Amino acid sequence: MKNDKADTGPDIDSHPMFGRIALGCATVFLVAGLGYSISLQPQVLGDLVLWPVVLLILVGVPLTLCLNTVEFAILARLGRVPVTAVKALQITVLGSAANLLPLPGSTMVRIAALKAGGTPLFKGTSSTIVVGVIWIAVAFGYAGAWMLGLSNGPVAYVFLSIGVLVFLGCVIWWRVLEGGYILLLSMLVTRLLLVVTDAARLYLCFIALGVAASFAQASALAVAAVVGSAVSIVPAGLGIREGVAAAISPVVGLAAAFGFLSAFLNRLVGLVVIAPLAALLSLQSLRSKTD
């Protein structure tokens, strides 16, 4: 009976009014930013190329889901919880959908899943958080390296320094959690592949919008996703990810409007894939409980 309760996850509506205000503000910012960006670059709607969008739907987003599934499987091993590939995928999809709530939905879904599997709440929470912090280290290090290649010295060195310092802290944290170095290396490789995939998705978005951007420039925007996810009070970093991408774009020689629009398109395509999958999994779960 206790496990059934754990499967339902934590209370995700403890501050509904505050959440609605955050969602409203984020939506206004997103819509305003979208309208302003289109007004600055009105030709993007007419220049929209469909094949990169199709490639994002068929390859980009599914690859992200698969890598996130692998990441959760590694996290489960850290928490000493056996998990099947199907279950890991289910948790990944539902966690991605839960990010639409004004809370760190994916984080809460993962913690609840680990707790249901027998991991102590403190260790499950700490393990999940350290994985998120590793994402920060990898994203800033990766973006900084590409910025250095683009001759953006000062910003590149700041990003690289953040990446290195945060990573050193993660190594200490990982050892406290009694995780082995092989497991840490597996997590680093998986997270790096996820960051590269996100950069590739942004690059495809630039192509879809008819923007002459390089993969290096798209890679420099990799920190936008992690910053957006870190601002957990805003659903799925709504507007934050786009705003950060717009802010970094001029640093790497791109118009801020293009950065905003590419991040928005990347989010939109992700929702097109994830929303139906999450709905299907939820219906399947409901049917299994009623049978």
C-alpha positions in Angstrom: 0.0 0.0 0.0 2.9 2.3 0.8 4.5 1.7 -2.6 1.2 2.5 -4.4 1.2 5.9 -2.7 4.8 6.5 -3.7 3.9 5.8 -7.3 1.5 8.8 -7.4 4.4 11.1 -6.8 4.6 14.1 -4.5 2.1 16.9 -4.1 2.8 19.2 -7.0 0.2 21.8 -6.3 1.1 23.1 -2.9 1.2 26.7 -4.1 -1.4 26.9 -6.9 -1.8 30.7 -6.9 1.9 31.4 -7.0 2.3 28.8 -9.7 -0.5 30.4 -11.8 1.1 33.8 -11.4 4.4 32.5 -12.5 2.8 30.7 -15.5 0.9 33.9 -16.5 4.0 36.1 -16.3 6.1 33.5 -18.2 3.4 33.2 -20.9 3.2 37.0 -21.3 7.0 37.2 -21.7 7.1 34.4 -24.2 4.3 35.8 -26.3 5.7 39.3 -26.2 9.2 38.0 -27.0 7.9 35.9 -29.9 5.9 38.8 -31.3 8.9 41.2 -31.0 11.3 38.7 -32.5 9.0 38.1 -35.5 8.5 41.9 -35.9 12.3 42.3 -36.1 12.7 39.3 -38.5 9.4 39.0 -40.3 10.9 37.0 -43.2 11.4 33.9 -41.0 7.8 32.8 -41.3 8.0 32.9 -45.1 11.4 31.3 -45.1 10.4 28.3 -42.9 11.9 25.1 -44.2 10.0 21.9 -43.3 12.6 19.1 -43.6 14.6 20.2 -40.5 11.4 20.2 -38.5 10.6 16.7 -39.7 14.1 15.6 -38.8 13.7 17.1 -35.4 10.4 15.2 -34.8 11.7 11.9 -36.2 15.2 11.9 -34.9 16.1 14.9 -32.6 13.4 14.6 -30.0 13.4 10.8 -29.8 17.2 10.8 -29.5 16.9 13.2 -26.5 14.3 11.0 -24.9 16.5 7.9 -25.4 19.5 9.6 -23.9 17.4 10.9 -20.9 16.2 7.3 -20.4 19.9 6.1 -20.3 20.6 8.9 -17.8 17.8 7.9 -15.5 19.0 4.2 -15.7 22.4 5.4 -14.5 20.8 7.5 -11.8 18.8 4.4 -10.7 22.1 2.4 -10.4 23.5 5.2 -8.2 20.4 4.8 -6.0 20.7 1.0 -6.1 17.3 0.6 -7.8 16.7 -2.0 -10.5 14.8 -0.5 -13.4 13.8 -1.8 -16.8 14.3 0.1 -20.0 10.6 0.5 -20.5 10.1 1.8 -17.0 13.0 4.3 -17.4 11.4 5.5 -20.6 8.0 5.9 -19.0 9.5 8.0 -16.2 11.5 10.1 -18.6 8.5 10.9 -20.8 6.2 11.6 -17.8 8.9 13.7 -16.2 9.3 15.8 -19.4 5.6 16.4 -19.5 5.5 17.2 -15.8 8.0 20.0 -16.5 5.0 22.0 -17.8 4.0 22.5 -14.2 5.4 25.5 -12.2 7.8 23.1 -10.4 10.8 21.0 -11.3 8.5 18.3 -12.6 11.1 16.0 -14.1 13.1 16.2 -10.9 10.1 15.4 -8.7 9.1 12.5 -10.9 12.6 11.0 -10.7 12.8 11.4 -7.0 9.4 9.8 -6.5 10.4 6.9 -8.8 13.6 6.3 -6.8 11.8 6.4 -3.5 9.2 4.0 -4.7 12.1 1.6 -5.7 13.5 1.7 -2.1 16.1 4.5 -2.3 16.0 6.7 0.8 14.5 10.1 0.2 17.7 12.0 1.0 19.9 9.9 -1.2 17.3 10.0 -4.1 17.0 13.7 -3.9 20.8 14.3 -3.6 21.5 11.9 -6.5 18.9 13.6 -8.7 20.2 17.1 -7.9 23.8 16.2 -8.5 22.9 14.9 -12.0 21.3 18.3 -12.7 24.4 20.0 -11.5 26.5 17.8 -13.7 24.4 19.1 -16.6 25.3 22.7 -15.6 29.0 21.8 -15.6 28.9 20.0 -19.0 26.7 22.7 -20.7 28.9 25.6 -19.6 32.1 23.8 -20.4 30.8 22.7 -23.8 29.5 26.2 -24.7 32.7 27.8 -23.4 34.9 25.6 -25.6 32.9 26.5 -28.7 32.9 30.2 -27.8 36.7 30.0 -27.4 36.8 28.7 -31.0 34.6 31.7 -32.0 37.1 34.1 -30.5 34.8 35.1 -27.7 37.6 35.1 -25.1 36.2 36.8 -21.9 32.8 35.1 -22.0 34.3 31.8 -23.1 36.7 31.8 -20.1 33.9 32.6 -17.7 31.8 29.7 -19.1 34.8 27.3 -19.0 35.6 28.4 -15.4 32.1 27.8 -14.3 32.1 24.4 -16.0 35.4 23.2 -14.4 34.6 24.5 -10.9 31.1 23.0 -10.8 32.4 19.7 -12.2 35.0 19.5 -9.4 32.2 20.0 -6.9 30.2 17.3 -8.6 33.1 14.8 -8.3 33.2 15.4 -4.5 29.4 15.2 -4.2 29.4 11.9 -6.3 32.0 10.3 -4.0 29.9 11.2 -0.9 27.0 9.4 -2.6 29.3 6.4 -3.0 29.1 6.4 -6.7 32.0 4.8 -8.6 34.1 6.6 -11.2 32.8 4.3 -14.0 29.3 5.3 -13.2 30.4 9.0 -13.1 32.1 8.6 -16.5 28.9 7.0 -17.9 26.9 10.0 -16.6 29.3 12.5 -18.1 29.3 10.9 -21.5 25.5 10.6 -21.5 25.0 14.2 -20.4 27.6 15.4 -23.0 25.7 13.5 -25.7 22.5 15.2 -24.5 24.0 18.7 -24.7 25.4 17.9 -28.2 22.0 16.7 -29.3 20.4 19.9 -28.0 22.9 21.9 -29.9 22.1 19.9 -33.0 18.4 20.5 -32.5 19.0 24.2 -32.2 21.1 24.1 -35.4 18.3 22.4 -37.2 15.9 25.1 -35.9 18.2 27.8 -37.4 18.2 26.0 -40.7 14.4 25.7 -40.5 14.1 29.4 -39.9 16.4 30.2 -42.8 19.2 31.6 -40.6 22.8 31.2 -41.7 24.2 30.0 -38.4 27.0 27.5 -37.8 26.9 24.5 -35.5 29.5 26.3 -33.3 27.1 29.2 -32.8 24.2 26.9 -32.0 26.5 25.0 -29.5 27.3 28.3 -27.7 23.6 28.5 -26.9 23.6 25.1 -25.1 23.5 26.8 -21.7 20.0 28.2 -22.4 18.3 24.9 -21.7 20.1 24.3 -18.4 19.4 27.9 -17.2 15.7 27.6 -18.2 15.4 24.3 -16.3 17.1 25.7 -13.3 14.4 28.4 -13.0 12.0 25.8 -11.8 9.2 28.1 -10.6 8.5 28.8 -14.3 7.0 25.8 -16.1 9.7 24.1 -18.2 11.7 27.4 -18.1 8.9 28.9 -20.2 10.4 32.1 -21.8 13.6 31.8 -19.7 15.3 29.5 -22.2 14.3 31.7 -25.1 15.4 34.8 -23.3 18.8 33.3 -22.4 19.3 32.2 -26.0 18.4 35.7 -27.2 20.9 37.2 -24.7 23.8 35.0 -25.8 23.1 35.2 -29.5 24.8 38.6 -30.1 27.9 37.4 -28.3 28.4 34.8 -31.0 27.4 37.0 -33.9 23.7 36.1 -34.2 20.7 38.4 -33.9 18.9 38.1 -30.6 15.6 37.6 -32.4 17.0 34.5 -34.2 18.2 33.0 -30.9 14.8 33.5 -29.3 12.9 32.0 -32.3 15.2 29.0 -32.6 14.8 28.2 -28.9 11.0 28.6 -29.2 10.8 26.3 -32.2 12.9 23.7 -30.4 10.5 23.8 -27.5 7.5 23.6 -29.7 8.7 20.6 -31.6 9.6 18.9 -28.4 6.0 19.4 -27.1 4.6 18.0 -30.3 6.4 14.7 -29.7 6.3 14.5 -25.9 2.6 15.6 -25.2 1.0 12.7 -27.1 3.5 10.2 -25.7 2.8 11.4 -22.1 -1.0 11.2 -22.7 -0.7 7.7 -24.1 1.4 6.5 -21.1 -1.1 8.1 -18.7 -4.0 6.4 -20.3 -2.2 3.1 -20.3 -1.4 3.6 -16.6 -5.1 4.4 -15.8 -6.3 1.3 -17.7 -3.8 -1.0 -15.9 -5.1 0.3 -12.6 -8.7 -0.2 -13.4 -8.2 -3.8 -14.8 
